[in-house]
Amino acid sequence: MMWWWYWVIIVVASLCCVGAAVVLGGRKEEKEFSVGESTIRRMTRLAIEHGAVNLSQGFPNEAPPEALATYGAGALLAGESEATAVEAARKLPKRGDPRDALNQYSFPFGAGCLRRAVSGYYERVWGQRWEPETEITVVLGATEGFAATIRALTKPKDVVAFFEPFHELYPSQVALFYCEARAVTLEPRADGWRFDPRKLDAALRGARLLLYNSPHNPTGHAFDENERAIVARLCAKHGVTVVTDDIYEHVVFRRPHVPLSTIVPRQSLVVVDSISKTCKATGWRVGWVLADEKNTAKIRAVHDQLVACGPTPLQVGVAKYLEEVTAAALNEIADDYAPKRDCLVAALRRVGFDTGPPVDGAYYVFASYDNVKPIKNMSPLDAAMYLTARIKGACAKGRERVRDFLGRGRTTTEMALTSVHLKSHNKSTQVAAVGRHACCVGVTGAGPGL
């Protein structure tokens, strides 16, 4: 009779081992996302190493508005944003004044003066009223704004959709929080970069978020009224929350910019913005996230755990600037970039690049190098490396399918690695950029082999 119990024990133990093997085996088969170095930042490093003109990373080589710098310095040195640089310097010996609270923590969700200034800015510029206390969160630039938003509004395996070609931030952050990336392709046509509404409809089915960027990085496409209406309608149909990336809102060339937030219900909307591009102050890391009260509470909770708060004196400086900036000053931003765009496009065409549809906004040119020797047969990364080292112009490789970017499959040719984006920030610099299989850069007078 004892043998009966012996066999029961063996069977139970075997089943436990099989179950453990299945669980552990399943874990081994899971593909983990490893966050590596940004390709864009890598090209910036190489540009410095080779003394190349840096067309790879989205920052200008010009100073921010004088008023913004002055207000920030006043807040940092004198404890008040109104102080001039001279007045701030005079107060330096008085450092340690217990009344100077501008170099300490602000509220986790942002200094009150900046949240009020952001609210006033949106009401004045876009005709929208956002409540400073319950709908505005100050973050460390748009990058942290997206991270906090995606983490707050999704759970693992949720679907997050966006348009491709894409900025590398989108698929990286989606994967970082164990969500599924789903891309909708923008195709180059004579009248601009266009998407198929049927494909967007399919991509949004079962999705949690849509990341929307206009003007689009890296194509420079500004979504028109019809496209905005389609996006809003399909998101409403599928119950998808739209997260808008508005950092290029004041760099639109051919027509006035209209934010998607003007037609999407607030309960299905999150707006991410910053001063980085508008004020040419990418190093300040001051941005904000706008959402309804329910979503704001979630985003603030994540933000508090990620960074505690943004830099207080810079928040105060930005607040003062937003209170005073005029519509004319904002309009001058696109006026300043337009001739630089024209200069870059003309230079690219002269050396054989196809610059594609007209660039509507931002400061990118997404150009094909299919007919450019000696790089036409190179991969995007190889071409970018060659151009940086030999032509002395750094750019970033072109677009990839999402699965290729995340290392989940082999590269598909044609649309997978077809184009490349370049940025020009100096009117006097003529550069050649790249497209299919890589990216090309030329400087004034061209370079070896071009």
N, C-alpha and C positions, 0 to 999 in steps of 0.2 A: 504493500500500500504506500510505502514511503517513496517508491519510484515515481508514483503519480505526481506528487508534489515537486519532485526533482525536475520532471519535464515541464511542469507549469512555470517554474522559475526560469528555465532555459528559454522558453517561448517568450515570456514577458521581457526578459533581458534582451533577447534578440530584437524584439519590437522597439524597445527603447533605443537600442543602438542604431537601428534603421532610421528611426525618427530623428535622432541627433545628427546622423549623417546627412539626411535630407536638408535639415535646417542649416547646418554648417556648410554643406555643399552649395546650398542656395546663396549663402552669404559670399562664398568665394566667387560665385559666378556673377554677382552684382558688379557692375562697372562703376568704379568710383571716379568722381571728377577731381582731378588734380589741378589746382589753380597755379598756373605758371606765370612767367613774366609776360607782361603786355607786349605784343608785337610792336605797337606804336612807341612805347617807351624804349624798347630795344633799339629801334631805328634812331631814336634821339641820342642814345648813348653812342651809337656808331657814327652819327653825324659829328658829334664832338670829337670822337677819336680820329676821324679822317678829315676834320676841318671842312665839312660839307655844309652847304646851305640846307637848313633843316625845314623840309616841307612835309614832315611826317606827323607832327603833333599839333593839336589845335590850340596854339597860343600865339599871340602876336608879339612882335618885337618892339612895340610902342608902349609908351607910358599910359597909365590910366588917367582919367580926367583929373586935372590939377585939384579941383575942389574935393574930389573923393579922397585923394592922398592927404590933403591938408586936414580934412575932418578926421581921418583915421589917425594921423599923427597927433592931433590935438587930444583925441580921446586916450591915446596911449600914453602921452607924455604929461599932459596937463589935467587929465581927468574931466575934460569937457570938449565936446565936438566943435564948439564955435571958436576955439582958440586958434590963432594963426600959428604958423611954424615958429615965428619969432617969440610970440607970447609963450608957446609951449616950451621953448628952449629956456626962457627966463625962469620958468617954474621948476626946471629940473632939480635945482638944489633943495627944493621943498619936498622931494620924493619921500614917501612915508607918511604923508598926511592921511590920517585915518578916514577922512571924508572921501578919499579917492577909491571908489568902489568899481571903477571901470576896468580895473585889471584883475578882477576876481570873477568867480563863477557868475554867469547870468542864470535866469531861469532855464531849466533843461530844454524847454521848447522855444527859447529865444527871448532876447531882451524885449521888454514891452515896447520901447520906442521903435524898434525895428519892425515888430509885428504891426504896429499902428501905421508905420510908414509904408509897409508893403500893402496894407489894406487901402490906404489913400492912393497909392500908385495905381493899383488895379481899378479903383473907382474912377480915377482921373483919366487914365490911358485907355482902358478897355470897357469902362462902364459897368464893372462888376463890383459887387459889395461882398467882401469876405470878412467875417468876424475875427478880429485879432485874438480874442480870448479862446475861441473854440474851433477855429477853422484854419489857422495858420501855424505852421511849425518851422522854425529856423533850423537848418541843417548844414553840414559841412559840404557845401556844394551839391550839385545835382547828382554826383556819384553816390554820396551817402543817402541822398533823398530817394533814389531808386532802390538802394539796398534796404532801407527801412520800410519802404512801401511794399516791395515784393515780399519781404519777410512777414510783414504785418497782415497782408491780405491774402496770402496763399498758405497751403499746407503741402507737404511732399507729394509729388506726383500730379499736382495741379498743372494744367496747361496754360502757358503764357505765350501769346502770339505777338509777332512783330513783322515788319517788312524787311526784306532783304534786297540788295546788299544792306548790311547792318554795321553799326558801331560795335566793336568787340565787347563793349560793356554789357550789352543786352544778353547774348547767350551765356556769357560768363556768370553773370549774377543769377540768371535763371537756373543754371546748373548748380551754382553754389548753394542754393536753397532747395536742391533736389526736386525741382519742378521740370516739366517737359517743355522744351522749346518747339514752337511750331511757326514756320516762316511762310510769308506770302511774298512772292517775287514781284519786284518792280521791273518792268521790261522797258528798254529804251525805244522810243518812237519819235517820229518827226516833231510832234508837238509836246514832247516831254516824257518823263518816266511814268508809266501807267501800270495799274494792277487790274487783274481780272476779278470783278465783283463775285463771281461764282466761287473762285478759289478762296477769297476772303471769307465768304459765307461758310464754306467747308472748314476753314481753319478755325473759325470762331465757335464751331459746334463743340460744346463741352468745355470751352476755354474759361478760365477765370479772369485773366487780364489781357488787354491789348496795349502794347507799348507803341505810342504814336509820336512821331518826330517830324515836325514841319517848321521851317525848311529841313529837309531830310539830310542826315549825315550817313553816307558820304556823297550822295548824288547831287545835292543842292536843289532837289525838287520841292516846290511848294505846292501842297495839295490845293486844288481849286474848289470852288463852291460845290460842284457836283460830287467830287470825291469825298469831301467832308460830309455831305449829306448821306452818302452811301455808308461811310464808316459809322456814323451816328445811328443810322437805321439798323444796320446789321448787329451792332453791339447791343442795341435795345432788344432786338429780336432774340438774341441768345443770352441775355442777361449778363453781358460781359462789362466789367469795369474798365474804362479807358484811362490809361496813365499817359498824360501828354508831356513830352519833353520839349519845353518852350525856350531853350536857351538861345536859339537863333531868331527869336521873334522880331528883333529889330534889324536883321540883316536880310531883307527881302527886296529884290530889285524891280521886278516887272509890274507888280500890283501890290496894293496894301495887304498887310498880313491880317488874317482873321483867325483868331484862336478857335480851336475845336470846342473850347469850353463855353462858347457862346450858344451852342446848340445841343450840348449833351447835358442831361439832368444831373444836378450836383451829387445826388446819391450814387451815381454811377461814374463819377469823375474824380480823378486826382491830377493836380497840376504840379509839375516839378520845374523849378526855374532857379536861376542864380545870377549873380553879377559878373560871372567869369567872362562871358563873351561880350555882353552889353557894355561893360566898363573896362574891358581889357585888363582884368584883374584876376587871372586864373589862380594865382597863388594865395589869394585871400581866403578862399574856401568858405564863402558865405552864400548860402542858397536858402530856398524855402519850399515847403510842400503845402499845397492848398487842398483841402478835402472837406466833406461835410463833418459834422460833429462826431458821428459814430466812427467813421474811418480815421479821423484825426486822433481820437483817443487811442486807437490801436497803433497808429504810426508813431505817436509820441512815446508810447510804452517801449517800443523797440529802439527808437532813437536814444532814449535815456540810457538804455543798457549798452548801446554801441559806443557813444561818444560823450555822454553827460551833457555837454553844451558846446556851442561854437565859441570862437574867440570874441570875448566881450568888447574890447575896444574897437575891433573892426566892425562888429555889429552896429555899434553906435555911430561910427563914421559912415557906414552904408545908409543908416536910417536918415541921417542929415542930408546925404546926397539925394536919396529918393524923394525926400520932401521938396527939394528945390529943382530937380532936373526938369527941363522943359520939353515940350513936344518937338520943338525945333532941334534941340540937341540930340534927341533920339533919332530923328529923321536923318541927321548928318552921318549916323553910323553906316547905313547902307550906301549913302552918297560917297563915303570915303572908300568903301571896299569895291564899288562898281568899277572904277578905272583899273584897279589892281586885278580884278577878275578878267577884264578885257585884255590886259597886258599878258597875263598868264595864258589865256586861251589862244591868243595870237601867236605867242612863242611856241606853244605846243604844236599848233598846226604847221608852223613853218618847218619843224623838224620831223613831220610825218605822223604825229599823233591824231587820232580821231577823238575829238572832245565830246562827241555825242550830242544829246539834246541841249538846248539852252539852259544855262545855270540860273535858276530862279532866285536862289538865296544861299545863305551861309557862306563859307569861304573855301569851298571844295571844287575841284574839277575831277570828274571820274572819267578818265580817258583810256582809250584802247591803244595798245602798242603793237598790234598785229603786223604792221608794216614798217616797224622801226628796227633797223639794224644797229647793233649786233645782238639785241635782246629779244627779238621776236619769237625765238624758240625756247626762251628760258621760262622757268616757273616764276610765279609772282615774287616769291621770296628771293630767289636767285637774282632776278632782275633788280629788285630793290637793293640787294647787297652790292651788286655790280655798279649800279648808279651812284650809290653812296661812296664807294671806294674809288671809282674811276672817273665819274663825271662830277663828283663833289656836290651832289644834290641828294639829300635823303628824302625818301617818301615811304609810304606804307604799301604793303601788298594789297591786291584787290580782293574782291569778295569771294566768299566760300559758301557752300551750302552749310546749314547749321550742323549737320551730322559730321561734316569734315572738320569744321572749326572745333568741335568738341572731341574729335578723335574717335568718332564712332563708326567710321566707314571710309572707304576709299574716295579720293577726289573724283568728282564727275567733271568732265572737261567743259568746254563751251561756257555755259552760264555759271558753272561752279567757280572757276577762277578766270573770269573774263576781263575784269577791269580793275583799276586801281585808283586810289584817290590821292590828290595832292593838295597842298594848301599854300597859298601865296600871301605873305603879309607885308611885303616890301615892294612898293610901286616900281622902284628902279631895278628890281631884280627880275630878269627874264628866266623863266624856268620851263623845263619840259617835263611833263609828268607821264604816267603810264597807265596801261590797261591790261588786256588779256595776258595772262600768265605772269604778270609782274607789274612794276611801276617804274617809270623813267623820269629822270629829272635832268634838266640842263640848266646851266647858269648863263649869264650874259656871255655872248660869244660862243655858245655851245660848248661841247666838251669832246674828248677823244672818242672817235668812232661815230660821231653824229654830224 
